[in-house]
Every structure is written in C-alpha cells, then in structure tokens.
Amino acid sequence: MKDKPYELFYWPSIQGRGEFIRLALEEAGAPYVDVARLPEGRGGGVKALMKVMRGAPGTLEPFAPPFLRAGELVIAQTANILQFLAPQLDLVPAEEARRIEAHQLQLTIADFVNEVHDVHHPLASSLYYEDQKAEAKRRSQIFRAERIPKFLGYFERVLDHGKAGHLVGGRLSYVDLSMFQVMVGLAYAFPHATAAFAAKIPGLVKLRDHVEARPRIAAYLASERRIAFNEDGIFRHYPELDAS
C-alpha cells in the first residue's frame, strides 16, 4: 500500500457515509482516489463503482457503497473500513481496549446516522420525500425532542468521562472526525434544533471546532474535494422538519 493509493468507492454527488472515510484519509494526508468522481475516460464514474461492487468470482461482493480497495482487499461498511484504516493512518490508540472502544463508538454513530436518514425517509428509501412528508414531519418531532438529546447527550458524557477533549484516548482519533461530521451535518439539516441543544453539549461543540481548525481538515473543507451538503444525501435541510 505504500506505493499505491487507497481507492474509495462511493456515489460521486453526495457526502453520505463515504464522507466519514474521506475525513480520515484527508486528516492523515493519505493518498487516495475517489473513484466514482473520476471521469470514465480515466477509469472512474459510477460504472467503475458498480463493476467492483459486483465482485470478482470467489470474492465477497459489497452490499452497497462505500467500500474501499486496498491492494487485493475490498472492504465494505463504513465502521469496518475505518477500523481497518485507523491503525495504518495513526488515527486510533495502539491498545486493544481503546480500539474496541473506538469501534463501539463508531457503530453508535452509525446507528445515529441511520436515524437521521430515517427522518426524511421514514417509510421507505425507494419513495421520494414528497411521498412521505406527513410521516417525516411526525418523525422529525420525535427525533428533535428525543433522539438528538439521547445520542448527543451520550457522546457528551463519553467526552466528559475521558477528560481529554477526545472521544477515545488522549488525542485525535477517527471517531472524533466522524463526530465532527455528525455535528456539522445536524447543523445543516436541523439548524434550530441543533442551536437550541448546543448549550448542553459544550464538549462536542469544542471538539467540532477543534477538528474544523485542523490544517488538513480546514484545507479539505475549503477545497473542491469536499462535496457540499445537499438534499440528496443523509443530512437534508427541509425547513418544515426543523420547526423552531
């Protein structure tokens, strides 16, 4: 892998779950190719993604993007990819107990991200938002009142327990980067609800600002590599779902 960049396969027009992996690669300064965002003439595009996703004979094909190709390995599922990458990118402590904690927290983040998605698609991903607006509005009321406090309150307690300003160990890990993405995603999708709850999670707010100011992350956020939030991804802003 020292001589070949990682290959990330994800949809080319949204941040989605692929963004959690991009943030880790960007923070580490690791060489990688965002395959589906390359022109087809350079071996990219969605067709290239689908070709790898179908899998070679005798290999385990991914269920869905994102997936990562590292040498001969093709690894799927966001938390699984990050668990694989983190030791190589120096984004997780060396102790086994801390690595297990990191994976546990990343899986909890994945649970929360699924709930964010299900606010605007509470019935089925195959239906348009416009086909389930009434159900989404009802779901959003519960999400803002119950689920945001439950999840963010939990991660705030984890931060407070560690006393180091990071979710795992005493320095930045991939879990911190993922929590940054959750925080800025919520601020985009639910600005009123997020602002109203901010005073109760000062540690997470500080962590978000710390990650945002890191040189490589700041450069990434200002670059064309960072896809803007939009209403096709996980974090979507529909004002009617964020009533003040």
Protein Blocks (a to p, Z undefined) as FASTA:
>chain_A
ZZpccdddddfkbgklmlmmmmmmmmnopacddfklpcfklopajklmmmmmnopghiac
dfbdcdddehjbccehjklmmmmmmmmnopacfblklmmmmmmmmmmmmmmmmmmmmmmm
mmbmkbcfklmmmmmmmmmmmmmmmmmmmmmmmmmmmmmmnonopaghjbdcfklmmmmm
mmmmmmmmmmmlmmmmmmmmmmlmmmmmmmmmpmklmmmmmmmklccddfkbmbdcdfkl
mcZZ
